Amino acid sequence: MREISEEALLKVDAGPLLDCWQYHIRPGSDVVIVTYGCYVRSTEPPVVSNEHKRAGLFTADQVRSL
């Protein structure tokens, strides 16, 4: 929730756990990625930070086709 607020200026509530995996960066350096669904409370569109190229909001049906 904090990351989304800082990065996209959206207010969200955490939802269900979606996935978790380990990402190998290089020998001796790994990251554990934990993803959650979120419920958007903001009425404004997301803001694109300098760390991203674009942002968007999608329905469950739209996500299946991404």
Secondary structure, DSSP 4 states (H G I P E B T S, - for coil): -HHHHHHH---EEEEEEEEEEEEEEETTEEEEEEEEEEEE--SSPPPP-TT-S------HHHHHT-
